[in-house]
Each structure stands twice: as C-alpha cells, then as structure tokens.
Amino acid sequence: MKHVIVGNGVAGVTAARGIVRADPSAEVHIFGFEPYPYYRRPLLWEFIAGQIERHALYFRPLDWYAGRSIQLHLGARVTGLDPVGHRLDVEVSGGRPASARSVEYDRLLLATGGRPFVPPCEGVEKDGVFTLRTLDDALAIKAYARKASTAIVIGGGLLGLETARALRTTGLKVTVIEFFPHLLPRQLDAQGAEVLQSLLEAQGLKIVTGGKTEAVFGDGRAKGVRLQDRRVIAGEMVIFSTGIRSEVRLARAAGFEVNRGIVVNERLQTSADDIFAVGDAAEFEGRVYGIIPAAIEQARVAAASMVASGSAVYAGTLPTTTLKVAGAELTSVGESVAEAEDCEQLRRVDLAAGRYRKLVLRGGRIVGAISLNDRERARLITRLIEGGVDVSAYGNRLLDDDFDLKSLLHRNDSEEV
Ligand SMILES: Cc1cc2nc3c(=O)[nH]c(=O)nc-3n(C[C@H](O)[C@H](O)[C@H](O)COP(=O)(O)OP(=O)(O)OC[C@H]3O[C@@H](n4cnc5c(N)ncnc54)[C@H](O)[C@@H]3O)c2cc1C
C-alpha cells in the first residue's frame, strides 16, 4: 500500500511514524514544500532570540526518516490532485531547472498546515514587514533585527507575545499592538490580561490595546504604523501576528468539502474515502484547532484509519495554551473565556503578586481555567476537566492554596472502580 503525505510539519511527520509502526511493509512518502527536514516551530522564538543555534531546531533530522524507510521529498510542492485517478502533480524546486512529475497514491493525507493571515492594511509590501510561520521567515526576521533597534508586533495573541518577547531578548524596543481591548483575547479575560500586561511591561515591552492598524508608513522601508485613531507608532520592523488560515487550496480545487479548513469526520477522512486531512489544515466539528496537541492526536488517528488497522476515532482536543513571560507561566485550558449564562465564574486576582486564578464551571463541572504561575495546579485542573469531575460541593474553596485538588481526582477514580 502506498501512502502519500502532503506536508512535512508535525502532523505529517507524526502520521508517517504512525503508519510505518502499524504496517512496517507500507510505502510512505512525504512531500514538503520547505527545503528542511522537520523542525519545531515553537523553537523559532528561541532561535530569533539567539538562545539556540539553527541545528537545534531539527527535531527529525534526515536520518530519522531514512531509519524508518520514510521517503522524504523536500522542496516539493504538490500543485494538483486528481482524486479519481489517484494522482498528484508535484513541482520540485530543488533541482535546476525546476521539474514537474506525477505521483500515484493508494491513500493520501493532506497535512498542509496553515499560512499567516494579514488583514487589509496599507503598506504591507514595504521592506521590514514580516510574518512568522517558517524557518525562512525566522531567518529573515533575525537578519533584519540585527540592523534595527525598534520593532512593532501587530497582534497580542499567544504567537504575537512570544515573538515580541523574542525580539525584546535581542535588545530591541518592542511595541505590541492589540486590536481587542486586552491581550490574549482568546485565552484570557480582562482581569487576567491586566495581570499579564503588567508582567510584560515590567519586562520592557510596550503594549497598546484597542488599536487598529491602518497603514505601515515609510519610504520603501517600514518606519512605523498609523492606527485608525490617528496614533502613530515608530518601529523599523513590523511583524504581523494576526492569525492563520488553513492551507486548503489543493482540497478546494479537487472539489472536497471545505469550510474554514478541510472538513473531516471522526476518522479524519475528507469527503473522499481514501483521502484524509489533519492538523492546521483540517476542520473537525466546525473547529480548526491550530495547535500542536490537536495536530498530533489527529495524525495518530488518521494513521490508524489509513492502515485500516484500528477503530480509532478522534473526539476533539482540549485546547490548552501555556505562555512563559517574565519567568511566569500562564496556562489557559478549555473554555477559559466562556461568559455564557449557564457558566459560573470563580476568580481570584492578586495584581501586586502577579497572580491570577480563574475557573469556569458548567453544571458543577470545570470546563475552563486560567492560572498564572501554577503549573502543577494547571495540570490537575486539566485532569479534572478531562475526567468531568463534579466539583459543585466546593465553590470558591477550589481557588484556595491549601485546597487539595488531587483528592478530587482520587475520589473520582475510586468512584469509577
Ligand atoms: C512561531 C510559532 C510558534 C508556535 N508555537 C506553538 C506552541 O507553542 N504550541 C502549539 O500548540 N502550537 C504552536 N504553534 C502552532 C503550531 O506550529 C501549528 O499548530 C502546527 O505547526 C500545525 O502543524 P501542521 O503539520 O498541521 O502544519 P505546518 O506545521 O504548517 O506544516 C505544514 C507543512 O506543509 C507544507 N505544505 C503546505 N502545502 C503544501 C503543498 N501543496 N505541497 C507541499 N508541501 C506543502 C508547508 O510548507 C508546511 O511545511 C506555533 C506556530 C508558530 C508559527
């Protein structure tokens, strides 16, 4: 059986490993447009910050693929898909001149990921304007940052803040501009964001909230941005961190069901039986997760479905994000910003000590949480959410330092026995 995977990111690589493990006789090919073997995107920040060398990025070097008989084709862009003829068109840019070829498959996995989305804004074609998704982007940002002393990051989400922190580490003066009234609008409520903002400011970042960027100004080269309310912020580099869009072009052109992402069922199957999709490219039950844990879980299920060995099904991923700032660790789990009427919110804020705790309960069970500087607690709460443990008897005591969350897990375990 010939399995072809489009995309050499975490989803594609995890699926390839799953396939060869389940069926050592399988022929597995990965086609990846980027010229590098698999590297970890979260390490790009440390690379930009100058904390690690380039070789440390490569989590799966070439011999990893060779050792598992996974055939890797780098610099190879899949440009067309014929689901009836079971064929792909591939353009290889590595050789000179670039060559095109046709590749057959028995089972196909689309692990094409996502690409940065830049909202309409004047002047984004200027030198010094960037997005960060790939190693090439990181190399370009790093090279430009050497000649700059100020930078602007548009977008105060997780990726934007980490990018800002990385540039700050190199000594640049960095301003973050967030469109919403507070930082991390997808993971934090206003009070939690206030605590986070003061930590970031203490680290030397400048934060502007409620700012809509209208234009990048400068004569050919970026010199700063102008906001809709006419405020002007100077910066020699501008990095847009304003979300991603699933890479769905192949699937759409081939006539599959595509919404925000490529629509898949619980076996990660697209609307074509022998074609699967995973990771940032895929949409499951109306959701594109855009996070590594979801890409990995989906890839494992897809691999099992592709070798047809298992009855594995995907049931969704509990979204968890952790941000490390100023030596602090902020974790947001599940429905952490849910404000629905059927949800109860429990909060404890200590701005001076840089502490924040929040739990969101529905029907007596925790469905979301935010915690700052409390890794062990965040881990326990995640388990309580996953286990659907009834905590209705405890109310605000759940937020106390001396409340034993672990005992709730044990109680739940013994109830199940
Ligand atoms: C800087 C950064 C830091 C991040 N940090 C975190 C983090 O800490 N935690 C977290 O959960 N998530 C993080 N993310 C998000 C995470 O990286 C993504 O969720 C993850 O990479 C998705 O994996 P994927 O394999 O679906 O897609 P990708 O990693 O995007 O891989 C897809 C690959 O497919 C290739 N491709 C696309 N189309 C074609 C084609 N037609 N032909 C050939 N190849 C093609 C692309 O070139 C790409 O290399 C981060 C992202 C970035 C950019």
The ligand as a Tripos MOL2 file, in Angstrom:
@<TRIPOS>MOLECULE
LIG
   53    58     1     0     0
SMALL
NO_CHARGES

@<TRIPOS>ATOM
      1 C1          6.4590   30.5190   15.7090 C.3       1 LIG1
      2 C2          5.3560   29.5370   16.0460 C.ar      1 LIG1
      3 C3          5.2800   29.0060   17.3090 C.ar      1 LIG1
      4 C4          4.2500   28.1240   17.6570 C.ar      1 LIG1
      5 N1          4.1980   27.6500   18.9280 N.ar      1 LIG1
      6 C5          3.2210   26.7940   19.2870 C.ar      1 LIG1
      7 C6          3.1560   26.2800   20.6070 C.ar      1 LIG1
      8 O1          3.9560   26.6190   21.4730 O.2       1 LIG1
      9 N2          2.1600   25.3760   20.9010 N.ar      1 LIG1
     10 C7          1.2590   24.9760   19.9660 C.ar      1 LIG1
     11 O2          0.3980   24.1500   20.2610 O.2       1 LIG1
     12 N3          1.3000   25.4580   18.6850 N.ar      1 LIG1
     13 C8          2.2530   26.3610   18.3290 C.ar      1 LIG1
     14 N4          2.2920   26.8630   17.0580 N.ar      1 LIG1
     15 C9          1.3020   26.3880   16.0700 C.3       1 LIG1
     16 C10         1.8050   25.0690   15.5070 C.3       1 LIG1
     17 O3          3.0900   25.2510   14.9870 O.3       1 LIG1
     18 C11         0.8570   24.5080   14.4540 C.3       1 LIG1
     19 O4         -0.3700   24.1880   15.0820 O.3       1 LIG1
     20 C12         1.4600   23.2520   13.8230 C.3       1 LIG1
     21 O5          2.6550   23.5500   13.1750 O.3       1 LIG1
     22 C13         0.4860   22.6090   12.8380 C.3       1 LIG1
     23 O6          1.1170   21.5360   12.2310 O.3       1 LIG1
     24 P1          0.7590   21.0510   10.7630 P.3       1 LIG1
     25 O7          1.6450   19.8950   10.4870 O.co2     1 LIG1
     26 O8         -0.7080   20.9220   10.6200 O.co2     1 LIG1
     27 O9          1.1320   22.2830    9.8110 O.3       1 LIG1
     28 P2          2.5650   23.0140    9.4460 P.3       1 LIG1
     29 O10         3.4320   22.9270   10.6310 O.co2     1 LIG1
     30 O11         2.1610   24.3130    8.9160 O.co2     1 LIG1
     31 O12         3.1400   22.0980    8.3250 O.3       1 LIG1
     32 C14         2.5710   22.0380    7.0500 C.3       1 LIG1
     33 C15         3.6540   21.9050    6.0190 C.3       1 LIG1
     34 O13         3.0490   21.5930    4.7850 O.3       1 LIG1
     35 C16         3.7290   22.2460    3.7520 C.3       1 LIG1
     36 N5          2.8240   22.3780    2.6030 N.ar      1 LIG1
     37 C17         1.6860   23.1110    2.5170 C.ar      1 LIG1
     38 N6          1.1380   22.9830    1.2930 N.ar      1 LIG1
     39 C18         1.9610   22.1700    0.5980 C.ar      1 LIG1
     40 C19         1.9150   21.6640   -0.7430 C.ar      1 LIG1
     41 N7          0.9360   21.9720   -1.5850 N.pl3     1 LIG1
     42 N8          2.9300   20.8610   -1.1320 N.ar      1 LIG1
     43 C20         3.9390   20.5240   -0.2870 C.ar      1 LIG1
     44 N9          4.0150   20.9690    0.9860 N.ar      1 LIG1
     45 C21         3.0320   21.7690    1.4200 C.ar      1 LIG1
     46 C22         4.0980   23.5810    4.3570 C.3       1 LIG1
     47 O14         5.1830   24.1610    3.6370 O.3       1 LIG1
     48 C23         4.4430   23.1860    5.7850 C.3       1 LIG1
     49 O15         5.8090   22.9430    5.9370 O.3       1 LIG1
     50 C24         3.3030   27.7510   16.6840 C.ar      1 LIG1
     51 C25         3.3920   28.2790   15.3860 C.ar      1 LIG1
     52 C26         4.3980   29.1570   15.0690 C.ar      1 LIG1
     53 C27         4.4800   29.7280   13.6710 C.3       1 LIG1
@<TRIPOS>BOND
     1     1     2 1
     2     2     3 ar
     3     2    52 ar
     4     3     4 ar
     5     4     5 ar
     6     4    50 ar
     7     5     6 ar
     8     6     7 ar
     9     6    13 1
    10     7     8 2
    11     7     9 ar
    12     9    10 ar
    13    10    11 2
    14    10    12 ar
    15    12    13 ar
    16    13    14 ar
    17    14    15 1
    18    14    50 ar
    19    15    16 1
    20    16    17 1
    21    16    18 1
    22    18    19 1
    23    18    20 1
    24    20    21 1
    25    20    22 1
    26    22    23 1
    27    23    24 1
    28    24    25 2
    29    24    26 1
    30    24    27 1
    31    27    28 1
    32    28    29 2
    33    28    30 1
    34    28    31 1
    35    31    32 1
    36    32    33 1
    37    33    34 1
    38    33    48 1
    39    34    35 1
    40    35    36 1
    41    35    46 1
    42    36    37 ar
    43    36    45 ar
    44    37    38 ar
    45    38    39 ar
    46    39    40 ar
    47    39    45 ar
    48    40    41 1
    49    40    42 ar
    50    42    43 ar
    51    43    44 ar
    52    44    45 ar
    53    46    47 1
    54    46    48 1
    55    48    49 1
    56    50    51 ar
    57    51    52 ar
    58    52    53 1
@<TRIPOS>SUBSTRUCTURE
     1 LIG1         1 GROUP 0 **** ****
